[in-house]
Structures are given as C-alpha cells and as structure tokens.
Amino acid sequence: MENLPSKKHTQNFLKISDAIQHPYKIKDAIDDELKIEISFAMNLMGVPLDRLPNQMQRNVLFQFIRDNYPFYSVAEIRTAFTMAAKGDLQCDCNHYGSFSAEYFGRIMKAYSENRSKEVIKIGNSNFVEEKPYIPTDEEKRKIQREFDETVVLPIWQNYLKTDRVEIGYVPMKLIYDSVCVFHALLTLSKEQKDKIYQEAKESVLNQKKMMSESKSSSRQEQKEKMEIRQALESGSAFGSEIQSECYRKCVFLAFEKLRNEGKSFSEFL
C-alpha cells in the first residue's frame, strides 16, 4: 500500500505552493517591502529589538537577498521563517542574537530543499496562467491580525517600557495605518494635525542641520553632508521623512491615550 503524506507535509506543500506562485518577486521588491518581511521574520524568531541591523548591515542584507533569491516571491520569506519557527526545516534555526545574511541564507537553504520538490510538482501540474492574487476579506483580517501580533504589539510593549515608539525596519505608515486607521485609536482636529506637522518638520530639519554641521571622517560623509546642506537651503526637501515623523507622533499620541485610559493594544487583537 502506498504511503500517504502526513497532514503536516500536506500543509507545508500547500503553503510553499501558494508562496511560489505569488506573482511579486524579490527582484521587483522595494526596500520598504523587504523591511516588512524581515521585521516579521525577526519578531517571529525572537531576535531582540536592540540587535536590529544598522543601516549599513541592512543594505548588505538586502543586496544579499536580491542577488541570491531574485526569482523567489516576497511571500516565500514569510513562509520560510514560519516553517523555521515551527521546526519544519532541517537546519540550525537559532539566530544566536543576530539577524545576519549568513542566518538568512541558512534558513533559505533549508527552505529551498523543500521548495525544489514543489517547483517540480507545480511544473508538472495544470498551472498555465499566473493570475494576481486577491485576498478575501477574511484573509485580509487574518493578515492584519498577524501584523498586529508580530509587529505592532511588540512596539506597544516596548513603548510601555521606554516611552518611545521604535519601529526598527517597518515603514512608519504601516504602523500608523494599523493603530490610527484600522483600529481608529486616535481622532485629531485640523488644528492638532497642523501642530503635529509643524513639530515634525521642525524636528526633522533640526536633526538634518545637526548632521550637516557635524565633523566628517570620510569623503562619503562629506558628500552626504553637502547634499543635506543643499537640501536645507532649497527649503523643500525631506518631505517623506517629515511625513514619517508625523505618523510616528500620531502613533505615540494613540499609545499615550491608551495608557492613560488604562487600556492595552492587545485588547484590539
């Protein structure tokens, strides 16, 4: 009698199969989209917030991912690390306190061993046309809940300890959309919005000014500071950074309101 695949094997096959056929590939992903998946993976695997890679390490990691997995789908990063967290990959999944390119490659190598089998199966099946995937309302709610549990909740918990909103890799707008739009935890008047914008603008410009006036230790730093000074003189730069700071201030106010009311973000999950 032919051995039937286990339920666990079948579930993994379906997840890998769905991820492989997702139309959005890593080679086409922008940094913010990679940040979301890496942040999910780091939270899932329990990498401490104080061990987040710095800007240079992040650039190296993203380049490593694009160079080595260009035709993998973005969704496969989440699938690989979910399987790792569940113990379904045959490798050492311990991050040892660091989310490095070596660690990412170790997980993806083990995942690829499972993936190669599914690519053959998919190639021999009746899949002809690759259609864009549109999640159902139920799937959207599930995705939102997963995002809140793995990304927003740790930020809330860290806020309670530090009185700061520290987001790591995640684009600030995604946190704002979850806290202030989806959960509607903050309502602001036009006057309050204008005040937040002015404070954010002043904060970003002051920070840039300090950076432009600091001592330079390399030609690259001198070039960057010159670009900052030129942007400050133009008076119309740093719009995206000011907007991000606005989002951060709104999330901070929403968290502050929750804490003052004796509530917790976990109540909204």
N, C-alpha and C positions, 0 to 999 in steps of 0.2 A: 504493500500500500504506500502510495506517495506521501511523503511528509508534507503536512500543511504548514504554511508560515504562521508564526505566532502573531498574536494580536499586536504586540509591541513592534514587531518587524513591519507589519502591515501599516500601522500608524506612521512609522518613520518613513516608509516608502511614499505614502500619500503626502506627507509634509515636504519631503525632498522633491517629489514630482511637481507639486504646486510651485515650490520656490524656483525650480529650474525653469519652468515655463513662464515665470513672471517676466513681462516684456522689458522692464527697466534694468539695464545692465550697469555694472560698476564703472565701466569706461565712460558712461554718459552722466554719472552722478556728480553733482557739485559738492563742495566741502560740507555745506550745512546738512546735506542728506547723509553723508558718511558719518558726520558727527552724531546724528540721531541713532544710527545703528551701533556705533561704537559705544555711545553712552549707555544704550540698552544692554549691550554685552558686558560692560564694566559693572553696572549695577547688578546684573543677573549673576555674575561670577564673584561678586563681593569684593571688588577692588576698592580700597579705601579712597575717600574723596581727596585726601591730602597726597595721594600718589598719582593724581592725574598728570598725564604728559604735558610738558611745557610746549610753547609754540613751535620750537624747532623740532622736538620729538614728534609732535603731531604732524608736521609737514612730512617728516621722514616716513611715518607710519602710513599716511595717506598715499604717498608716492609708491611705497612698497605694495600696498593693496591694489592700486591701479596697474602697476607693472606686472603683477603676478596673477591677478584674478580679473582681468578686464571683461571677460565674457561670462563671468558668473553674474547672477542677478543680485541686486542690492538685498533682496529678501533672503538670499541664502546666508548672509552674515548672521541674521537673527536665527535662522533655522539651525545653523551650525552650532552656535553658542547655547541655544536651547537644548540641543541634543547633548552637548558637553555637560551642561548643568544637571541633566537627568542621568548622566553616567552611561549614555548610549554610544560614546565614542571610545575607541580602543587607543587611548594615549594618556599621558600625564596631563591632566587638565588644571593642575594647580598653577595659579598665576604668580605665586611667591611675592606678592605685593607689587607687581609691576605689569602694566599692560603694554608690552613691547611688541615690535614687529616679529620677533622670534616667537613670542607666545601666540600671537595671531596666526602665524604660519603653522605652528604646531597643531592648533585646533583645526585649521582649514585642511591640513594634510590628512588628518584622521577623517574629517568630514568628506574629503574628496574620494576616499576609498569607498565610501557608501555611495557617493554621487555618481561615480563612473558606472556602477551597475545600473543605476536608474536611467542614465543617459541612453544606455543600450536598449533598455526596455521601452523607453519613450520613442526611440528611433524606429523600433520595430512595431509600434502601435499605429493607430489610425489618426494620430495628430497631424493635421495638414495645415491648418490656418492658425496663426498665433493671434488671438484676439486680446485687446486690452482688458485687463481685469477690473471689474467694477464691484467693490464690496457691497454687500447688502447692509441695510440699516442695523441689523443685529450684529454683523461683523464690524461695522463702524463703532458701535457701542463697546464691543469687546476690545477693539484696538485702543479706544480711548481709555478704557479701564486699565489695560495693560500698561499704557503710557503713564497714567496717573500713579499706578502702584510702583512701577520700576524707576520712574524718573522724577515725577513731581513730589511724591511722598517723601523720598529721601531729602529733597531740597527743603521741604517744610520742616522735617525733623532737624536738619542742620540749622535752619533759621531759629528754631527754639533754643538751640544751644549757643549760637553765635550772634544772633540778632542781625544776620546778614543773609542776603539772597545770593548764593553762589551756585552757578549753573553748570560749571565745567564745560563740556563740549556742546551742550544742547543750545540751539538758537533761542534767544530770549523770547521771540514772538510765540514759539510753541508753548512755552510755559505760560505766557500771558493769555494765549487763546484758551488754554485749559482752565486756568484759575479765574480769569475775568470775563471770558466769553462763554465757554461751555457751561461752567458752574455758576457764572454770574455772581461772583462773590464780592464785586466792587462796583458801585454806581457813582459816577462823578458828574458834577455840573460842568458847564463850559468854562467857568472861571477856574475851577480846580484843574481842569485839563490844561488850560493856558499856563497856569502856575507850574505844573509839573513839567511842561515843555521848556519853559524858561529856565527852571532849575537844572534840567537835564542838559540843555545847551551850555549853560554856564559851567557845569561840572566837566563836560567833555572838552570844551575849549580851554579851560584852566589846566586840565591834565595834559593836553597837547602842547600847551605853552611851556609847561614844566619840562616835558620831554625834549622840546626844541632847544631849551636853554641848558640842558644837562651836558656834561662832558662826553665827548665821543672817543671811543677806544679803537675804532676801525673805520676804514673808508666807507664800508657799507652803512654803518651807523651815522656817519657824517652825511651820506647821501639821503638816508631816511629823514634825518632831522631837517635837512634843507627842504625836502618835499613837504614836511609838516609846516615849516615856516612860510613857504609859498602858499600853501593851502589856507593858513590862518590869515595871510594878507588878502587873499581873494574874498574872504568873508562868506563863502557859500559852500564850504566843504564839510565833510564829516556828517552828512545828513543821516546815513544809515546807522552810525554809532550813536547819534543823538536820539534817533527813534528807538534803538535798542535800550538806551538808558531810560527812556520814557516807560517802556514796557517793564523794565526792572523795578522802577519806582512804583508802578501800579501794582505789581505783584507783592512788593514789600508792604504797601498800604493794605492790600487784601489780607495778607498774612497777619499784619498787626491788628486788623479789625477782628479776625477770627480769634486771635489770642486774647484780646481784650474782652471778647464776649464769652470766653471760657470754652470755645469750641475747638475742634481739631479737623484738619483737612481729611483725615481718614474717615470721618463721618459721611463724606460725599462720594466715597468709592462704592 
